[in-house]
């Protein structure tokens, strides 16, 4: 059908919605075509030798300001439908991050959002291999200031207005990416449901970890699951997995769980406080890791259920952590204290506790994004308060 005649019919029916044209740029010597985003196809030297399907998006207007949007409105320019629940950022915020420039990033079931210069924007070009939206699970920044995200269909990097998506076809060992970290040498480490790999900017290389066990109490689990990756202040990398806790330094991989006495295979993450002390969240409790010896400080004192989740430290050096997905506790070095929630002050079901550069504590999860101020959870919507 002639496109002009087709558009005239749509106009007559009141269904025609003009879309701002955007430009698709391909590699040299290939004609330029019009699409909804600029897609630059490159050849990536992946470890499996396959032709790359990596996509680099540079939209004419890749990010849309959200403060002008009303709930349940359709953003035709970016093809994004916003949910209507107290006008919040998302009903499920999986993770948040603050970069070296002070920008706040939110990883949600509706993709990635950035708060910069008092404007909240959606990063529209982060997409699955089939072009669908993704859920962001983890965010990091590399030594060059590039932002990296792990999500439900691969990983993505954001460099200014350029978004690059990487998939299994580029050499990534699994599109089911759960965590991501950039080390001081500029390498990108990716933890997936099928193990661990590292990206040097040219190719993905699988990094072998011992195989563990499947955690049957969770809907998604595997023997090769990697939950988190962390580089401490000394440059040691830590891998938390279903096979336990591992450290990697000077090209030596050490199974710390066995050596330190952590009595479970299921390790969720590791946190370093301002004094350099390491804390390990596991299925059976919170461990203090000192001089290669682990002490479970919560054993017999609190309900752990599905284990200890996210850990953070407030401005007064108290630890905050999640237990059994619902309960919040603080630890001042001597005493464990439950933070009592109430019907009018319960916040979200917490996926992550995060301290920003202004020493404010954020709690994000199922129910949206919140800050804790003077003992009260403040719901942070698209309109703030920021």
C-alpha positions as CSV (number, residue, x, y, z in Angstrom):
1,X,0.0,0.0,0.0
2,X,1.2,3.5,-0.8
3,X,2.4,5.0,2.5
4,X,0.9,8.4,1.7
5,X,-2.5,6.9,0.9
6,X,-2.2,4.8,4.1
7,X,-1.5,7.9,6.2
8,X,-4.5,9.7,4.6
9,X,-6.8,6.9,5.7
10,X,-5.4,7.0,9.2
11,X,-6.0,10.8,9.3
12,X,-9.6,10.3,8.2
13,X,-10.1,7.9,11.0
14,X,-8.4,10.2,13.5
15,X,-5.7,7.5,14.2
16,X,-2.7,9.1,12.4
17,X,0.0,10.1,14.9
18,X,3.1,11.7,13.2
19,X,6.4,10.6,14.7
20,X,9.5,12.7,14.6
21,X,11.9,11.0,12.2
22,X,15.2,9.7,13.5
23,X,18.3,8.5,11.6
24,X,19.7,5.0,11.4
25,X,23.5,5.1,10.7
26,X,25.3,2.0,9.7
27,X,28.9,1.3,9.1
28,X,30.7,3.1,6.2
29,X,29.7,2.4,2.6
30,X,26.2,1.3,3.7
31,X,23.3,3.6,2.7
32,X,21.5,5.6,5.4
33,X,18.0,4.6,6.3
34,X,15.3,6.2,8.4
35,X,14.2,4.3,11.6
36,X,13.1,5.2,15.2
37,X,16.7,5.3,16.5
38,X,20.2,5.6,15.2
39,X,21.6,2.0,15.1
40,X,25.3,1.6,14.3
41,X,26.1,-2.1,13.7
42,X,29.7,-2.9,14.4
43,X,31.7,-6.1,14.3
44,X,32.7,-7.2,17.8
45,X,35.4,-9.8,18.3
46,X,33.5,-12.0,20.6
47,X,35.0,-15.0,22.2
48,X,32.8,-17.4,20.2
49,X,33.7,-15.7,16.9
50,X,30.0,-14.9,16.0
51,X,29.0,-11.8,14.1
52,X,28.0,-9.0,16.5
53,X,24.5,-7.8,17.0
54,X,25.6,-5.1,19.3
55,X,23.5,-2.0,18.8
56,X,24.5,1.6,19.4
57,X,21.5,3.9,19.7
58,X,21.8,7.7,19.4
59,X,18.3,9.1,19.3
60,X,17.6,12.6,18.0
61,X,15.9,13.0,21.4
62,X,16.8,9.8,23.3
63,X,15.5,10.9,26.7
64,X,12.2,12.4,27.5
65,X,11.6,14.8,30.4
66,X,9.1,13.2,32.7
67,X,8.1,16.0,35.0
68,X,5.6,17.3,32.4
69,X,3.9,13.9,32.0
70,X,0.5,13.1,33.5
71,X,-0.2,9.6,34.7
72,X,-1.6,7.1,32.2
73,X,-0.4,9.3,29.2
74,X,1.3,7.8,26.2
75,X,4.7,9.3,25.1
76,X,4.5,8.8,21.4
77,X,8.0,10.1,20.9
78,X,9.6,7.3,22.9
79,X,6.8,4.8,22.8
80,X,6.6,4.5,26.6
81,X,3.5,3.9,28.6
82,X,3.7,5.2,32.2
83,X,2.0,3.4,35.0
84,X,-0.4,5.3,37.3
85,X,0.4,4.6,40.9
86,X,0.9,7.8,42.8
87,X,2.9,9.0,39.8
88,X,5.9,7.1,41.1
89,X,9.1,6.4,39.2
90,X,8.1,2.7,38.9
91,X,6.1,0.3,41.0
92,X,9.2,-1.9,41.1
93,X,12.6,-0.2,41.5
94,X,15.2,-2.9,41.6
95,X,18.3,-0.8,42.1
96,X,19.7,2.7,42.2
97,X,23.2,4.3,41.7
98,X,24.8,7.7,41.9
99,X,27.6,8.4,39.4
100,X,30.7,10.5,39.8
101,X,28.8,13.6,38.5
102,X,26.2,13.2,41.1
103,X,23.5,12.0,38.8
104,X,21.0,9.5,40.3
105,X,20.1,6.4,38.3
106,X,17.1,4.1,38.9
107,X,16.9,0.6,37.6
108,X,13.3,-0.5,37.4
109,X,10.9,-3.0,35.8
110,X,10.2,-0.2,33.3
111,X,13.8,0.3,32.3
112,X,16.3,2.9,33.4
113,X,15.8,6.4,34.7
114,X,18.3,9.2,35.3
115,X,17.8,12.3,37.6
116,X,20.1,15.0,36.4
117,X,19.9,18.8,36.6
118,X,16.5,18.5,38.4
119,X,15.0,16.6,35.5
120,X,14.0,12.9,35.5
121,X,14.4,11.2,32.2
122,X,13.8,7.7,30.8
123,X,16.7,6.1,28.8
124,X,14.6,4.7,26.0
125,X,17.2,2.9,23.9
126,X,18.0,0.2,26.4
127,X,16.2,-2.8,24.8
128,X,16.2,-6.5,24.5
129,X,17.6,-8.4,21.5
130,X,14.0,-8.4,20.1
131,X,13.4,-4.7,20.8
132,X,11.4,-5.0,24.0
133,X,11.8,-3.1,27.3
134,X,13.9,-4.7,30.0
135,X,14.1,-4.8,33.8
136,X,17.3,-3.3,35.1
137,X,19.0,-5.3,37.9
138,X,22.3,-3.6,38.6
139,X,24.2,-0.4,37.7
140,X,27.9,0.6,37.7
141,X,30.3,3.2,36.3
142,X,33.7,2.5,34.7
143,X,36.9,4.5,34.9
144,X,35.9,6.6,31.9
145,X,32.6,7.6,33.4
146,X,30.5,5.3,31.2
147,X,27.5,3.8,32.9
148,X,26.9,0.0,32.6
149,X,23.7,-1.9,33.4
150,X,22.8,-5.5,33.8
151,X,19.3,-6.5,32.9
152,X,16.9,-9.2,31.8
153,X,18.2,-9.4,28.3
154,X,21.9,-8.7,28.3
155,X,23.9,-5.6,29.4
156,X,23.9,-2.0,28.2
157,X,26.3,0.9,28.4
158,X,25.5,4.6,28.3
159,X,28.1,7.1,27.1
160,X,26.5,10.5,26.9
161,X,23.6,10.1,24.5
162,X,24.9,6.8,23.1
163,X,23.4,3.6,24.3
164,X,25.1,0.3,23.4
165,X,23.3,-3.0,24.0
166,X,25.2,-6.3,24.2
167,X,23.7,-9.8,23.9
168,X,24.7,-13.5,23.7
169,X,25.3,-12.9,20.0
170,X,28.1,-10.6,21.0
171,X,29.8,-13.2,23.2
172,X,28.0,-12.5,26.5
173,X,27.6,-15.9,28.2
174,X,24.0,-15.4,29.1
175,X,21.4,-12.7,28.4
176,X,20.1,-13.3,32.0
177,X,22.4,-10.8,33.7
178,X,22.0,-10.2,37.4
179,X,25.0,-8.0,38.4
180,X,27.7,-5.9,36.9
181,X,30.8,-4.2,38.2
182,X,33.7,-2.2,36.7
183,X,37.2,-2.7,38.2
184,X,40.0,-0.2,38.6
185,X,41.6,-1.6,35.4
186,X,38.6,-0.7,33.3
187,X,37.3,-4.3,32.9
188,X,33.6,-5.0,33.1
189,X,32.5,-8.0,35.1
190,X,29.1,-9.6,34.5
191,X,27.4,-12.1,36.7
192,X,24.6,-14.2,35.2
193,X,22.4,-17.2,35.9
194,X,25.0,-19.2,33.8
195,X,28.1,-18.0,35.5
196,X,30.6,-15.1,35.3
197,X,32.4,-13.4,32.4
198,X,34.6,-10.3,31.9
199,X,34.6,-7.8,29.1
200,X,37.7,-5.9,28.1
201,X,36.1,-3.6,25.6
202,X,36.7,-6.0,22.7
203,X,35.5,-9.4,23.7
204,X,33.8,-11.4,26.5
205,X,35.7,-14.1,28.3
206,X,34.2,-16.6,30.6
207,X,35.6,-16.7,34.1
208,X,35.3,-20.1,35.7
209,X,33.8,-20.4,39.2
210,X,33.1,-23.7,40.9
211,X,29.5,-24.8,40.4
212,X,27.2,-24.6,43.4
213,X,23.6,-25.6,44.2
214,X,20.2,-24.4,43.2
215,X,18.3,-22.5,45.8
216,X,14.8,-24.0,45.6
217,X,13.2,-21.3,47.7
218,X,13.5,-18.8,44.9
219,X,11.7,-18.9,41.5
220,X,14.9,-18.2,39.6
221,X,18.0,-19.9,40.7
222,X,20.8,-22.1,39.2
223,X,24.0,-23.9,40.2
224,X,26.0,-21.2,38.4
225,X,24.1,-18.1,39.7
226,X,26.3,-15.1,40.5
227,X,24.4,-12.6,42.7
228,X,26.9,-9.7,43.1
229,X,30.3,-8.5,42.2
230,X,32.3,-6.0,44.3
231,X,35.7,-4.5,44.3
232,X,36.9,-3.4,47.7
233,X,39.2,-0.5,48.7
234,X,42.3,-2.7,48.3
235,X,41.4,-3.7,44.7
236,X,40.3,-7.3,45.6
237,X,37.3,-8.5,43.6
238,X,34.6,-10.5,45.5
239,X,32.1,-12.8,43.8
240,X,28.9,-13.8,45.7
241,X,27.3,-16.9,44.2
242,X,25.4,-20.1,44.8
243,X,28.7,-21.8,45.3
244,X,29.7,-19.4,48.1
245,X,32.0,-16.4,48.4
246,X,35.1,-16.0,46.3
247,X,37.9,-13.4,46.3
248,X,40.1,-12.7,43.3
249,X,43.4,-10.8,43.5
250,X,46.8,-11.2,41.9
251,X,45.3,-13.7,39.5
252,X,44.4,-16.0,42.5
253,X,40.9,-17.2,43.1
254,X,40.1,-18.2,46.7
255,X,37.0,-19.9,48.0
256,X,36.6,-17.7,51.0
257,X,33.5,-19.4,52.3
258,X,35.3,-22.6,53.1
259,X,38.4,-20.9,54.4
260,X,36.5,-18.4,56.7
261,X,33.8,-20.7,57.9
262,X,30.7,-19.4,56.2
263,X,28.2,-22.2,56.6
264,X,26.1,-21.9,53.5
265,X,26.6,-22.0,49.7
266,X,24.2,-19.2,49.2
267,X,25.9,-15.9,49.4
268,X,24.0,-12.8,48.3
269,X,26.5,-10.0,48.6
270,X,29.4,-8.3,50.4
271,X,29.7,-4.7,51.7
272,X,32.7,-2.7,52.9
273,X,32.0,-0.1,55.7
274,X,33.9,3.2,56.1
275,X,36.5,1.5,58.4
276,X,37.3,-1.2,55.8
277,X,35.4,-4.0,57.6
278,X,33.7,-6.5,55.3
279,X,30.1,-7.7,55.9
280,X,28.7,-10.7,54.0
281,X,24.9,-11.3,53.5
282,X,24.0,-14.9,53.2
283,X,21.0,-17.2,53.3
284,X,21.5,-18.0,57.0
285,X,22.6,-14.6,58.4
286,X,24.9,-11.6,58.3
287,X,28.6,-12.3,58.7
288,X,31.4,-10.1,59.8
289,X,34.6,-11.0,57.8
290,X,37.8,-10.1,59.6
291,X,41.3,-11.7,59.1
292,X,39.8,-14.5,57.0
293,X,37.4,-15.5,59.8
294,X,33.6,-15.1,59.4
295,X,31.3,-14.5,62.4
296,X,27.5,-14.8,62.0
297,X,26.3,-11.8,64.1
298,X,22.6,-12.6,63.6
299,X,22.7,-16.3,64.5
300,X,19.7,-17.1,66.8
301,X,18.8,-13.4,67.1
302,X,16.6,-12.6,64.2
303,X,14.5,-14.4,61.6
304,X,16.4,-14.8,58.4
305,X,14.1,-17.0,56.3
306,X,15.2,-16.3,52.7
307,X,18.3,-14.6,54.0
308,X,20.0,-11.3,54.4
309,X,19.7,-8.8,51.5
310,X,21.1,-5.4,50.9
311,X,23.4,-3.7,53.3
312,X,24.3,0.0,53.7
313,X,25.9,2.4,56.3
314,X,24.3,5.6,57.5
315,X,26.1,8.8,58.4
316,X,26.5,7.7,62.0
317,X,28.2,4.5,61.0
318,X,25.3,2.2,61.8
319,X,24.7,-0.7,59.5
320,X,21.3,-1.1,57.9
321,X,20.3,-4.4,56.3
322,X,17.3,-6.3,55.1
323,X,16.3,-9.7,56.5
324,X,13.9,-12.2,55.0
325,X,12.9,-9.7,52.3
326,X,10.7,-7.6,54.7
327,X,12.4,-6.7,57.9
328,X,14.9,-3.9,58.5
329,X,17.6,-3.9,61.1
330,X,20.3,-1.6,62.3
331,X,23.6,-2.7,63.9
332,X,25.8,-0.3,65.8
333,X,28.6,-2.7,66.5
334,X,27.0,-4.0,69.7
335,X,23.2,-4.3,69.3
336,X,20.8,-5.4,66.6
337,X,17.7,-3.3,66.5
338,X,14.7,-3.9,64.3
339,X,13.3,-0.8,62.6
340,X,9.6,-1.0,63.3
341,X,7.4,-0.3,60.4
342,X,3.7,0.8,60.8
343,X,0.7,1.0,58.5
344,X,1.5,4.7,57.8
345,X,5.3,4.2,57.7
346,X,6.3,1.0,56.0
347,X,8.1,2.0,52.8
348,X,8.7,-0.6,50.1
349,X,9.5,-4.3,50.2
350,X,13.2,-3.4,50.0
351,X,15.5,-4.7,47.2
352,X,18.3,-2.2,47.9
353,X,19.4,0.2,50.6
354,X,21.5,3.0,49.2
355,X,23.4,5.9,50.7
356,X,23.8,8.9,48.3
357,X,26.6,11.5,48.3
358,X,24.6,13.7,50.7
359,X,24.5,10.8,53.3
360,X,20.8,10.3,52.7
361,X,19.5,6.7,52.9
362,X,17.2,5.5,50.1
363,X,15.1,2.3,50.2
364,X,14.0,1.0,46.8
365,X,12.0,-2.1,45.9
366,X,8.5,-3.3,45.4
367,X,6.4,-0.2,46.0
368,X,8.7,2.3,44.5
369,X,11.5,4.6,45.7
370,X,11.7,6.1,49.2
371,X,14.1,8.1,51.4
372,X,14.2,7.8,55.1
373,X,14.2,11.2,56.8
374,X,13.9,11.6,60.6
375,X,12.5,8.1,60.9
376,X,9.9,8.5,58.2
377,X,9.7,7.0,54.7
378,X,9.3,9.8,52.1
379,X,7.8,8.5,48.8
380,X,9.9,9.8,45.9
381,X,7.7,10.2,42.8
382,X,8.5,11.6,39.4
383,X,7.9,15.0,41.0
384,X,10.2,14.4,43.9
385,X,10.8,15.6,46.6
386,X,14.4,15.4,45.4
